[in-house]
Amino acid sequence: MSLTGKLTQERRARLAAERLLEQKQAELFAANQKLGAHAKKLSAEIVETRAEVKNVRDENLRVKTDLSIAQKKIEIAERRLWLSIESINDGFAFFNADSQMIIANRAYLWVFDGLEDVAPGVSYVTLLQLLTEEGIVDLEGQAPAAWRATMLSRWQSPAPDPVTIRLWNGEYIKLIDQRGHGGDVVSLALNISETVRYQRELKEARDNAETAARAKSAFLANMSHEIRTPMNGVVGMAELLLETPLDDEQNLFAKTIKNSGEALLVIINDVLDFSKLDAEKMVLQHEAFDFEGALNEVVMLLQPALQDKEVQIIVDYDMFLPTHFIGDVGRLRQVLTNLIGNAVKFTSKGCVLVRVVGVFDPVANKTRLHVSVQDTGIGIPADKQVHVFGEFNQVDDARNRSYEGTGLGLSISQKLIRMMGGEIWVESEEGVGSTFGFKVELATEAQADTSTWKALEGRALVLEPSDLIADTAQKQLSRLGLSAERCATASDAIGALGEDVTVVLADSAMVGYDLLPALDAAGYKGRVVLMSAQLGTYQQQGDNGLDVHELLKPLVTRQLVEKLCLAAPRTEEAASVAADVFEANGEKRKMRILAAEDNKTNQLVFRKMVKALDIDLKFAGNGREAVELYQSFEPDLVFMDISMPEMDGKEATRAIRALEAESGKHVPVLALTAHAMGGDKEEIMSAGMDQFLTKPLRKAEIYAAIGGYQPKGVQPVQADEAAA
């Protein structure tokens, strides 16, 4: 091979080696790059791992630190909790499911002081044995084994009832045990010795209070009776004295005695009622009554208070409203007396309007009554209106009182209305007047019966000086179907007459009786209704051939309806029967009345009150005499006093009812008593009484009772129809 070929071959080999070297160098560089990247990644991972390891190490250290702190806090909390449990006066213990004591405070272990067996691990059965064997518990006569059996049975129940045990030293421990879901029991031993002593003292105090209350009630009842008995003589004699001929000064003295006595009785009644309400001993009655009648009775009783005043009482009772309800008529009458009496007392001129409206619910058979009493009196300042229903409160300054009274009437009225489920309120303007009102809902016995009312037609003339009375009368006449027109004078009324005028309603004091001849002369054929303060005057004047009727003021809606709508001419048969009765009157015996009364003054008052009546009256000095006279005298009516010697009125009435059970007859017996406390009426009526009347005696009540119980076949007790 030539040199050139060898050089060429060598050059080629060298070039191949160089290429291989370059290739290896490139591979080595790539490998170095991969190795560097891997090393970098590995280095990063190492750094990250070291950081994680550091974090874990720090976290472990922090956890250990937190655990150490928590453990210290738990130890502190446990120590504090235990110190708290140890410091309380009541015992605390914890038992496991096997009834072994785990832990207990000193108060729990105190009763076992000095007994080495009482320590953590002791069983509940052992504790019971120690309580009986060491005489720690007072078994109160029970056998130790029986007591332990009872206590163990209680302990083993799922929910042990609390039990109280008495220790040897007289202290009382109440055991309260609570069983958990796992059977563990938390036991509390509460020292209730102070509570037991307090309850004993409270019971003694309650017994003493009840004894004092009974003594107070007995005292009040006795005081009521003892005061009313002599006051009956004072008021009764004063009333009788006023019926005798007296000069002006004597008349003033007699009126003062009577008014002062009645004022004292009002005070006594207020104090007794307030005491009863304050002790929550007042009981409401539920009986049928006529509300309109009760209202009119109150108004009539207050009429004497108007004699020296220019004041009239006006009653506006919705004629289509029911009048008969179920409730406590006595308490409603008391509220009405307070409200209307106050209106009269604080009104010197003008009028007092009593308005009764309401809504009848036929489904519930109840009526929502709304009663308002409006006056034109002194009024009440705005800042004092919130206090008028308070106790012993009055509007005027107590240092310069212009009006008498206890200040209890409105407070009692408010309590009574609230007891009935109603409400009472006041609206007033000083110097203008006041309006007191109340709402109650009462069960309705019967609706207003308008089926017999005649439909009225034509015009009605009203002669009345009072605007309010005239407006009320016009409204009532309009409801009856009449077109009411007011006339200022009798001459105006005569001038307004026409064929369409069917009713003339006139105030007798305004027109006198000159109107009647003028109406007769004018050929008036309608009805004349005279309103007057006293009945009977017209009959003494003659009737002038007119159809004349009288109504007593204040005008009562129901009576007006009766005069205009219900009055019918007597039939010939009725007139004949009346004539026969009149002709036979002379042959009839007198009504026999027996009055049982031990007080001589009261006998004198009763005798003088009924002296004008044509009756046969006998007195019994005690209950035994009353029973004997009942059998021999055979009375038609008995007035029975309650407090009498030998035999009281209740015993006497029971004896009379026993006699009547054999004979089959019934004589009305009326309780006439000075007992007026709440509950007295029920007790007295339960003896067989027919009616309850309280002293002092009032002539009107006595007359009404005698007239109401007058039997058929006796002479009229009063020959004078006007007096009756």
Steps between C-alpha positions, in 0.01 A plus 500: 500500500628832396584765741218710379252222560638443845475867575148507368402196708667649804326830440170322468557308822599820677183675374286205615667510840438871522135456409468223758670723757264786418207265526617366836563853618146598397356196680714576801377863500137384476563251778663775708197723437259225611720427797505870591123532464450188712745627755319835509165328541641271763647798677161678494331193634755473775442865592124449497527185703722673750241781528220250550701317758563829675127586490411160637757539770364846584140375491588212730664741735198730487261210559705385793496852634119534449442162659707603794305826534166321459602244758586778740168672429314174556680452828415856601134457393475170686660653807271802486192283437585278790574799723161640399329171577683481830401855591123457453283415798314223319643152455624367166608145416557292189432125484590258221269246340579251781371753759853560633596850608761656271520838662310714755545842655531575872136608528389159375737315734424724798228276637746208495768695687738265686397185311808351329291278272369802313752563223518477120397146403240457774166365374165675535365199693775548760409867532137405569612251765719760669215752501275265697757316715675817615171678569577773250149506352175540693286206388191649672389161627573304182702175517863542379478212251173632354644851469814367322286289266293804405807715442677229297193440284486871430875511418474213252212654303583660159393844621511519884247738653634766738467401865543692825659340807527637851831473685557433871556871565169609350639622168334402174690373194339473158662234279487558125659226286541510122592182312698533174482284186792282609357435844711761681317704763546858608369541855412832665427539871328837558469633852142637508475551876451876462236444233312255720517740793386783274210289373401422856516868590307581182234245589476642850480851356234386252304334777531815710398714200200278432406519867540876489297516178223297659512725802499804272201367304319421823585845632384671181179297496436575865591866451266520202218350703565702813521829310205433273271406787514840674524678164171337410347688789675825407416498128156344545393743767637794302301387197186467713568837663512662156145379439369694802419873507832684553613857467784580262773473760372169635464368146863596433615324817307181414634498143853548632461205736362279222760604241787464747383153598470390139845650424645297786339184360652572157843528661448172687389324180800635306748389764345153526487452122854628451625265772325211329637589156849560633502152655364354172207354693227666296282248316270609217148360484331374185125547502232639272424870538347799324781744424273787399298451816818500711616818327169671568512395865842663535376819337195512728715453810717792391207735441510647855855622432359722222252690716732793572664503156402612153591156367295233324586138433416375152494131409533399135467121482490366146144373474601221261772373732431194722436583863521160671846354556690250712755649740559667834234770510608612847853582386381663177259710706793593724706615200206700364442659841865603520514647149161674501542605864835661421350677199221641719741593779740692275227671291330807640309605188400328179432131453633149532440281196511122543510329162484123446565350159632164390516221246313172541670187365224246428751220434679528835183634668707779654474878497793741502372785717644851478395725788605865522427764766547855371476806724542876474694527825840628605698265278839347574840655418693302238788426738263344756291283270748210523461499879121506536478120518767485769432419862395786729544748213281803440523774243511794738789584728495283810596805710190689394241239415172627367338159460457223751580136437758229553651516154441124465191496279675517162774261609236247610306554175811438290579178687141376466481573127834327444373198695212490251748500211417858397676834497428842647628841391462875539499795262490848649567867444551725798212742548289332229412158634594132507391176341557174681421180317542126516458201271395152606380192318205324663310185423157603377192341651252652256496750219290813505146394419369738237238264360217671690605852414255688283631687200456871573422757239471874485671775693599540864535833678765529771488773766817477709731779627814285500661470158655164584177350633312634199756355259485163676120497494492598131743224417296241689177614337663487158604139562133421564406639161388850601618827356596693815479880513608716793285788622626780723169579672150361551367762259742378232377145558136602459595684183682196364204265553361319204331175412839336458604576863449179699723557803576800719793444735529786750689591817233569764717757679545689173138514383318449832155355438367793295601304192241229557185718480647671195559167328150386593350825369697465178339157446823305535431124491852362536695391803658734756804385697598724789853479637526599866729461798216350709213279391141543608461873457300474179239261636417756765420761231252308291551358154318758282380215281849448355702180469767611749790296638776590740867410484748553778817688419758401396332372188525121478495359149310184590232694687459739208455203269240355733307827511502545124508149355394242755212670680165366390148585621360259752241258373152492654583164653813638666309804624229275639755285682667811641165631619421168668836504677448858612156425638627198692794682654310593807455134598865403459740465791810710549838376388679340797869589538741357756822690576768318700723769657666502843604866494226723645614804302481306176152378595393860553651609167328214314165568668514871416601432140200277430245691711332632185439147372181311575666185636498277806853519646657297778856491635710211625793574731709199391501207263320265736211745538495544122450126447223492763321804351536351152287209615243700700485828305527343149665802335493577129851645510791474747778756546780309671794660679811278500683573827258425783534330840389143578450415132637708212313581180660225293405229751149642527458501122619140476249405769222680308597324177495167682143571617403598145641173366222328695223750423591558135461879514766767454516837676754752367777569752706813441839539668524843658853516633793722584740238360628635168837329447568318174382142541241586767222509244577151368521351847179669615304417184605136530296480822183530292450875471310645205664843495796682658458854635773683688466752777448786548137456409369708213133571474488457122655153521266392780195624309616333179557170680159504668324598179693242299410212731139605567295181453163474332195512721619777733418867518732733309775610736454852362160635414657801328611381156726803456686421823550143385 
